[in-house]
Amino acid sequence: MNTTPCNRSGRLVEALLVTLYLLAIIVANAIVTKWGQPALIVTGFLLIPFDLLTRDVLHHHWQGRLARNMGALIITGSVITYAMNHAAARVAIASAASFALAAIVDTLVFIFVRGSKEKRMHASNTVSAVVDSVMFPLIAFGGLSLALTASQAAQKIAGGAIWTRLYAHMTRKAIKDRK
């Protein structure tokens, strides 16, 4: 087992990302369970775009294990949501299903779009935000409000752009600080 400082720091970053991903999805699910569809506006701007970005970052860490690890992560978030509050069953199922589909779409767009990592993140998060915005309320609430779905997608895209810019800035700063 290679335990160079670089490998240890990579594993630490990976563990931190997994923890933050799970916290964001569990908190988002708890908020939506408590306050219903109106809460999608808050979770759609702050928490879900963070998870979409985190998926992109983990894409590089997990490489050949992406599908298995991301599937386990999505299921774990939903299982914890349900374990914490059985009334959240429908939200947990909707979360797992919509995030699984969004993750597949996100991965495909991320792989096939050409350009910088930041451009690929923006593109994949934009498409997966729309997928999640349609699928989640359809499963969790049994229907769609066109206005809420469009608003939620727009907020996820805007939130995703902010998270991606922040990530790109932090990455550039970390690289600059290492030199």
Backbone as CSV, one residue per row, in Angstrom:
resi,resn,N_x,N_y,N_z,CA_x,CA_y,CA_z,C_x,C_y,C_z
1,MET,0.844,-1.185,0.000,0.000,0.000,0.000,0.881,1.235,0.000
2,ASN,0.640,2.129,-0.927,1.421,3.347,-1.050,0.859,4.393,-0.103
3,THR,1.676,4.853,0.833,1.221,5.836,1.806,2.026,7.116,1.714
4,THR,2.331,7.537,0.514,3.044,8.803,0.349,2.150,9.932,0.825
5,PRO,2.746,11.077,1.190,1.931,12.211,1.645,0.860,12.599,0.623
6,CYS,1.179,12.491,-0.657,0.224,12.849,-1.706,-0.976,11.903,-1.701
7,ASN,-0.718,10.599,-1.532,-1.805,9.622,-1.466,-2.653,9.816,-0.214
8,ARG,-1.975,10.086,0.919,-2.714,10.315,2.168,-3.581,11.556,2.051
9,SER,-3.061,12.622,1.485,-3.864,13.839,1.363,-5.005,13.624,0.377
10,GLY,-4.779,12.829,-0.675,-5.847,12.514,-1.625,-6.966,11.739,-0.961
11,ARG,-6.613,10.786,-0.106,-7.629,10.012,0.607,-8.371,10.882,1.621
12,LEU,-7.652,11.808,2.237,-8.282,12.726,3.180,-9.285,13.632,2.455
13,VAL,-8.901,14.146,1.302,-9.808,14.977,0.499,-11.028,14.156,0.089
14,GLU,-10.802,12.934,-0.346,-11.899,12.052,-0.745,-12.857,11.806,0.418
15,ALA,-12.334,11.525,1.588,-13.180,11.292,2.768,-13.962,12.551,3.132
16,LEU,-13.328,13.694,3.036,-14.004,14.952,3.327,-15.127,15.203,2.322
17,LEU,-14.861,14.967,1.043,-15.886,15.153,0.011,-17.075,14.221,0.223
18,VAL,-16.802,12.974,0.547,-17.875,12.003,0.799,-18.722,12.457,1.990
19,THR,-18.068,12.886,3.053,-18.777,13.352,4.249,-19.642,14.567,3.936
20,LEU,-19.075,15.540,3.234,-19.828,16.745,2.888,-20.990,16.430,1.940
21,TYR,-20.766,15.524,0.992,-21.823,15.096,0.078,-22.991,14.523,0.874
22,LEU,-22.683,13.594,1.768,-23.734,12.963,2.571,-24.454,13.979,3.458
23,LEU,-23.708,14.870,4.089,-24.340,15.896,4.928,-25.288,16.761,4.106
24,ALA,-24.839,17.187,2.935,-25.673,18.054,2.096,-26.956,17.348,1.676
25,ILE,-26.861,16.093,1.256,-28.059,15.397,0.786,-28.997,15.058,1.939
26,ILE,-28.452,14.691,3.083,-29.289,14.371,4.246,-30.002,15.624,4.742
27,VAL,-29.285,16.735,4.813,-29.899,18.000,5.238,-30.962,18.437,4.226
28,ALA,-30.641,18.341,2.932,-31.622,18.701,1.892,-32.883,17.851,2.027
29,ASN,-32.709,16.556,2.212,-33.862,15.660,2.356,-34.679,15.990,3.609
30,ALA,-33.991,16.309,4.704,-34.694,16.653,5.950,-35.486,17.952,5.779
31,ILE,-34.903,18.931,5.109,-35.577,20.212,4.885,-36.820,20.010,4.021
32,VAL,-36.673,19.235,2.956,-37.815,18.996,2.060,-38.897,18.174,2.768
33,THR,-38.501,17.225,3.593,-39.480,16.438,4.339,-40.284,17.331,5.272
34,LYS,-39.609,18.253,5.921,-40.285,19.128,6.892,-41.145,20.197,6.223
35,TRP,-40.631,20.859,5.171,-41.319,22.014,4.594,-41.906,21.777,3.196
36,GLY,-41.710,20.600,2.623,-42.332,20.278,1.346,-41.736,21.010,0.148
37,GLN,-42.538,21.143,-0.895,-42.060,21.705,-2.161,-41.460,23.106,-2.051
38,PRO,-41.999,23.999,-1.226,-41.371,25.329,-1.148,-39.895,25.282,-0.724
39,ALA,-39.523,24.242,0.003,-38.126,24.112,0.441,-37.183,23.793,-0.710
40,LEU,-37.740,23.335,-1.833,-36.896,23.002,-2.988,-36.118,24.215,-3.486
41,ILE,-36.647,25.394,-3.252,-35.967,26.608,-3.686,-34.652,26.771,-2.933
42,VAL,-34.676,26.549,-1.626,-33.452,26.678,-0.818,-32.481,25.539,-1.107
43,THR,-32.999,24.318,-1.072,-32.108,23.180,-1.301,-31.577,23.194,-2.730
44,GLY,-32.398,23.678,-3.652,-31.997,23.726,-5.058,-30.903,24.723,-5.350
45,PHE,-30.784,25.750,-4.548,-29.729,26.748,-4.787,-28.439,26.412,-4.049
46,LEU,-28.549,25.889,-2.843,-27.358,25.680,-2.014,-26.838,24.246,-1.985
47,LEU,-27.703,23.306,-1.660,-27.237,21.965,-1.330,-27.110,21.032,-2.529
48,ILE,-28.091,20.999,-3.389,-28.055,20.068,-4.518,-26.932,20.433,-5.499
49,PRO,-26.754,21.713,-5.850,-25.623,22.038,-6.736,-24.266,21.668,-6.120
50,PHE,-24.171,21.789,-4.794,-22.933,21.379,-4.124,-22.692,19.889,-4.346
51,ASP,-23.743,19.092,-4.217,-23.591,17.649,-4.430,-23.258,17.329,-5.884
52,LEU,-23.840,18.065,-6.835,-23.522,17.834,-8.248,-22.048,18.143,-8.527
53,LEU,-21.555,19.223,-7.945,-20.137,19.566,-8.101,-19.254,18.508,-7.432
54,THR,-19.636,18.078,-6.247,-18.862,17.071,-5.523,-18.761,15.786,-6.332
55,ARG,-19.844,15.411,-7.016,-19.813,14.239,-7.887,-18.744,14.395,-8.958
56,ASP,-18.634,15.592,-9.527,-17.622,15.837,-10.553,-16.206,15.721,-9.986
57,VAL,-16.004,16.234,-8.799,-14.675,16.158,-8.167,-14.345,14.705,-7.826
58,LEU,-15.324,13.988,-7.287,-15.096,12.580,-6.967,-14.865,11.748,-8.223
59,HIS,-15.378,12.206,-9.353,-15.160,11.533,-10.634,-13.658,11.295,-10.850
60,HIS,-12.853,12.274,-10.520,-11.398,12.150,-10.691,-10.764,11.261,-9.622
61,HIS,-11.301,11.297,-8.433,-10.739,10.478,-7.357,-11.061,9.002,-7.553
62,TRP,-12.255,8.707,-8.057,-12.721,7.331,-8.111,-12.454,6.627,-9.426
63,GLN,-12.271,7.339,-10.478,-11.961,6.804,-11.809,-12.729,5.515,-12.106
64,GLY,-12.115,4.364,-12.113,-12.768,3.116,-12.492,-13.803,2.628,-11.492
65,ARG,-13.888,3.252,-10.339,-14.848,2.850,-9.300,-16.010,3.838,-9.170
66,LEU,-16.140,4.745,-10.125,-17.122,5.819,-10.018,-18.546,5.295,-9.869
67,ALA,-18.986,4.423,-10.761,-20.377,3.944,-10.724,-20.682,3.248,-9.396
68,ARG,-19.810,2.350,-8.978,-20.028,1.609,-7.726,-20.039,2.557,-6.525
69,ASN,-19.037,3.419,-6.446,-18.917,4.307,-5.290,-20.030,5.354,-5.249
70,MET,-20.355,5.930,-6.410,-21.410,6.947,-6.437,-22.757,6.305,-6.133
71,GLY,-22.993,5.113,-6.652,-24.234,4.401,-6.334,-24.351,4.156,-4.837
72,ALA,-23.266,3.707,-4.243,-23.263,3.460,-2.794,-23.483,4.753,-2.016
73,LEU,-22.889,5.827,-2.484,-23.035,7.120,-1.810,-24.482,7.618,-1.880
74,ILE,-25.086,7.516,-3.046,-26.476,7.954,-3.220,-27.407,7.118,-2.337
75,ILE,-27.226,5.812,-2.342,-28.070,4.930,-1.526,-27.846,5.195,-0.037
76,THR,-26.598,5.405,0.350,-26.288,5.683,1.757,-26.996,6.944,2.239
77,GLY,-26.971,7.999,1.426,-27.659,9.234,1.804,-29.148,9.012,2.016
78,SER,-29.758,8.220,1.156,-31.191,7.950,1.281,-31.500,7.034,2.470
79,VAL,-30.655,6.042,2.693,-30.853,5.140,3.838,-30.728,5.918,5.152
80,ILE,-29.742,6.780,5.249,-29.574,7.589,6.468,-30.766,8.523,6.641
81,THR,-31.219,9.135,5.549,-32.404,10.001,5.613,-33.580,9.232,6.191
82,TYR,-33.840,8.042,5.666,-34.959,7.219,6.128,-34.755,6.768,7.573
83,ALA,-33.531,6.378,7.925,-33.252,5.918,9.290,-33.486,7.037,10.306
84,MET,-33.216,8.260,9.906,-33.396,9.402,10.812,-34.867,9.808,10.943
85,ASN,-35.653,9.524,9.897,-37.054,9.942,9.912,-37.836,9.072,8.927
86,HIS,-38.582,8.119,9.451,-39.351,7.217,8.581,-40.385,7.964,7.740
87,ALA,-40.811,9.131,8.189,-41.751,9.937,7.406,-41.104,10.470,6.125
88,ALA,-39.789,10.364,6.035,-39.047,10.851,4.867,-38.886,9.783,3.784
89,ALA,-39.608,8.670,3.909,-39.425,7.552,2.972,-39.582,7.983,1.521
90,ARG,-40.637,8.702,1.217,-40.877,9.104,-0.173,-39.791,10.055,-0.666
91,VAL,-39.373,10.969,0.189,-38.297,11.898,-0.167,-36.989,11.129,-0.364
92,ALA,-36.710,10.168,0.492,-35.486,9.369,0.377,-35.469,8.581,-0.929
93,ILE,-36.602,7.993,-1.286,-36.686,7.240,-2.542,-36.532,8.181,-3.738
94,ALA,-37.219,9.312,-3.687,-37.122,10.295,-4.773,-35.698,10.818,-4.905
95,SER,-35.065,11.040,-3.777,-33.684,11.522,-3.775,-32.755,10.516,-4.441
96,ALA,-32.879,9.252,-4.042,-32.013,8.214,-4.616,-32.250,8.065,-6.114
97,ALA,-33.504,7.995,-6.508,-33.816,7.782,-7.931,-33.403,8.975,-8.787
98,SER,-33.751,10.175,-8.354,-33.431,11.350,-9.172,-31.931,11.613,-9.189
99,PHE,-31.259,11.394,-8.063,-29.814,11.608,-8.042,-29.083,10.537,-8.848
100,ALA,-29.581,9.313,-8.834,-28.949,8.268,-9.642,-29.049,8.608,-11.128
101,LEU,-30.230,8.994,-11.566,-30.402,9.366,-12.965,-29.595,10.613,-13.305
102,ALA,-29.632,11.615,-12.428,-28.853,12.835,-12.657,-27.352,12.532,-12.694
103,ALA,-26.893,11.604,-11.845,-25.468,11.249,-11.821,-25.044,10.568,-13.122
104,ILE,-25.910,9.728,-13.659,-25.595,9.065,-14.940,-25.482,10.108,-16.045
105,VAL,-26.463,10.995,-16.103,-26.453,12.056,-17.120,-25.239,12.963,-16.915
106,ASP,-24.983,13.329,-15.656,-23.848,14.184,-15.324,-22.538,13.558,-15.797
107,THR,-22.375,12.280,-15.526,-21.156,11.571,-15.925,-20.988,11.567,-17.438
108,LEU,-22.063,11.266,-18.153,-21.976,11.224,-19.616,-21.620,12.589,-20.197
109,VAL,-22.271,13.628,-19.709,-21.962,14.979,-20.205,-20.530,15.347,-19.838
110,PHE,-20.122,15.064,-18.595,-18.775,15.392,-18.134,-17.717,14.701,-19.003
111,ILE,-17.981,13.461,-19.397,-17.027,12.702,-20.212,-16.955,13.244,-21.637
112,PHE,-18.113,13.558,-22.214,-18.150,13.881,-23.638,-17.954,15.353,-23.977
113,VAL,-18.163,16.257,-23.038,-17.925,17.674,-23.313,-16.418,17.916,-23.319
114,ARG,-15.983,18.664,-24.271,-14.555,19.004,-24.383,-14.313,20.382,-23.781
115,GLY,-13.107,20.588,-23.321,-12.749,21.879,-22.760,-12.155,21.719,-21.380
116,SER,-12.072,22.827,-20.690,-11.481,22.831,-19.353,-12.364,22.041,-18.383
117,LYS,-11.771,21.665,-17.276,-12.522,20.948,-16.244,-13.694,21.807,-15.771
118,GLU,-13.461,23.102,-15.627,-14.517,24.010,-15.179,-15.671,24.047,-16.188
119,LYS,-15.361,24.104,-17.473,-16.401,24.106,-18.510,-17.193,22.801,-18.471
120,ARG,-16.491,21.690,-18.310,-17.150,20.392,-18.255,-18.054,20.285,-17.028
121,MET,-17.604,20.843,-15.897,-18.412,20.842,-14.683,-19.681,21.664,-14.886
122,HIS,-19.530,22.864,-15.464,-20.712,23.711,-15.726,-21.709,22.975,-16.618
123,ALA,-21.219,22.392,-17.695,-22.102,21.717,-18.650,-22.805,20.530,-18.007
124,SER,-22.045,19.686,-17.324,-22.652,18.485,-16.734,-23.614,18.843,-15.609
125,ASN,-23.274,19.850,-14.814,-24.160,20.245,-13.720,-25.435,20.903,-14.234
126,THR,-25.342,21.621,-15.346,-26.530,22.240,-15.934,-27.532,21.177,-16.370
127,VAL,-27.054,20.189,-17.096,-27.949,19.138,-17.591,-28.486,18.298,-16.432
128,SER,-27.630,17.908,-15.503,-28.099,17.069,-14.394,-29.018,17.841,-13.450
129,ALA,-28.859,19.166,-13.360,-29.765,19.982,-12.541,-31.185,19.923,-13.099
130,VAL,-31.298,19.957,-14.412,-32.618,19.875,-15.045,-33.227,18.488,-14.800
131,VAL,-32.425,17.444,-14.981,-32.918,16.072,-14.750,-33.414,15.923,-13.315
132,ASP,-32.628,16.357,-12.352,-33.008,16.247,-10.946,-34.247,17.084,-10.648
133,SER,-34.340,18.258,-11.253,-35.479,19.160,-11.008,-36.793,18.596,-11.531
134,VAL,-36.727,17.773,-12.541,-37.936,17.131,-13.069,-38.250,15.864,-12.271
135,MET,-37.254,15.033,-12.061,-37.490,13.716,-11.462,-37.852,13.775,-9.976
136,PHE,-37.145,14.603,-9.196,-37.373,14.601,-7.743,-38.817,14.955,-7.377
137,PRO,-39.365,16.091,-7.815,-40.744,16.390,-7.409,-41.768,15.418,-7.994
138,LEU,-41.469,14.892,-9.158,-42.374,13.920,-9.768,-42.514,12.688,-8.868
139,ILE,-41.390,12.214,-8.340,-41.403,11.024,-7.477,-41.823,11.380,-6.048
140,ALA,-41.260,12.459,-5.491,-41.515,12.809,-4.090,-42.933,13.309,-3.864
141,PHE,-43.470,14.083,-4.814,-44.761,14.720,-4.604,-45.832,14.261,-5.582
142,GLY,-45.475,13.352,-6.489,-46.447,12.780,-7.400,-46.875,13.683,-8.537
143,GLY,-46.125,14.726,-8.792,-46.482,15.612,-9.896,-45.487,16.742,-10.034
144,LEU,-45.700,17.532,-11.061,-44.800,18.645,-11.347,-45.575,19.952,-11.401
145,SER,-44.971,20.965,-10.881,-45.417,22.329,-11.108,-44.391,22.905,-12.069
146,LEU,-44.846,23.292,-13.253,-43.921,23.808,-14.256,-43.122,24.997,-13.725
147,ALA,-43.797,25.901,-13.037,-43.119,27.086,-12.503,-42.066,26.696,-11.461
148,LEU,-42.436,25.798,-10.541,-41.490,25.377,-9.500,-40.330,24.589,-10.113
149,THR,-40.616,23.719,-11.056,-39.571,22.917,-11.700,-38.600,23.817,-12.455
150,ALA,-39.113,24.777,-13.202,-38.250,25.704,-13.944,-37.428,26.563,-12.987
151,SER,-38.079,27.028,-11.928,-37.372,27.841,-10.924,-36.279,27.033,-10.242
152,GLN,-36.625,25.809,-9.873,-35.659,24.948,-9.198,-34.476,24.638,-10.110
153,ALA,-34.731,24.344,-11.372,-33.641,24.075,-12.318,-32.751,25.307,-12.459
154,ALA,-33.367,26.481,-12.588,-32.589,27.724,-12.722,-31.738,27.969,-11.474
155,GLN,-32.311,27.709,-10.310,-31.556,27.910,-9.066,-30.416,26.903,-8.928
156,LYS,-30.645,25.677,-9.344,-29.573,24.676,-9.297,-28.452,25.050,-10.267
157,ILE,-28.820,25.549,-11.429,-27.815,25.951,-12.411,-27.018,27.136,-11.878
158,ALA,-27.721,28.128,-11.313,-27.030,29.303,-10.746,-26.160,28.890,-9.555
159,GLY,-26.728,28.074,-8.661,-25.941,27.597,-7.519,-24.747,26.778,-7.962
160,GLY,-24.958,25.943,-8.985,-23.859,25.140,-9.527,-22.759,25.999,-10.115
161,ALA,-23.139,27.089,-10.783,-22.136,27.993,-11.349,-21.308,28.638,-10.237
162,ILE,-21.972,29.011,-9.156,-21.250,29.618,-8.021,-20.321,28.598,-7.367
163,TRP,-20.829,27.390,-7.082,-19.988,26.348,-6.476,-18.810,25.991,-7.379
164,THR,-19.052,25.914,-8.687,-17.979,25.561,-9.619,-16.922,26.658,-9.662
165,ARG,-17.347,27.903,-9.697,-16.384,29.026,-9.673,-15.568,29.006,-8.389
166,LEU,-16.240,28.793,-7.281,-15.552,28.736,-5.990,-14.535,27.599,-5.982
167,TYR,-14.945,26.429,-6.463,-14.030,25.285,-6.536,-12.834,25.602,-7.438
168,ALA,-13.090,26.170,-8.608,-12.007,26.504,-9.539,-11.050,27.518,-8.910
169,HIS,-11.604,28.501,-8.213,-10.758,29.504,-7.549,-9.902,28.862,-6.460
170,MET,-10.522,28.016,-5.644,-9.771,27.352,-4.567,-8.695,26.430,-5.130
171,THR,-9.000,25.737,-6.220,-8.036,24.836,-6.839,-6.847,25.620,-7.388
172,ARG,-7.147,26.722,-8.097,-6.045,27.550,-8.639,-5.198,28.113,-7.513
173,LYS,-5.846,28.553,-6.429,-5.098,29.107,-5.293,-4.227,28.035,-4.645
174,ALA,-4.750,26.831,-4.481,-3.970,25.738,-3.881,-2.762,25.393,-4.739
175,ILE,-2.953,25.371,-6.051,-1.842,25.076,-6.956,-0.805,26.182,-6.886
176,LYS,-1.265,27.416,-6.855,-0.354,28.570,-6.773,0.421,28.545,-5.448
177,ASP,-0.253,28.204,-4.362,0.385,28.160,-3.043,1.428,27.048,-2.944
178,ARG,1.253,25.979,-3.715,2.223,24.875,-3.694,3.529,25.232,-4.373
179,LYS,3.471,26.193,-5.263,4.684,26.553,-6.036,5.613,27.430,-5.263
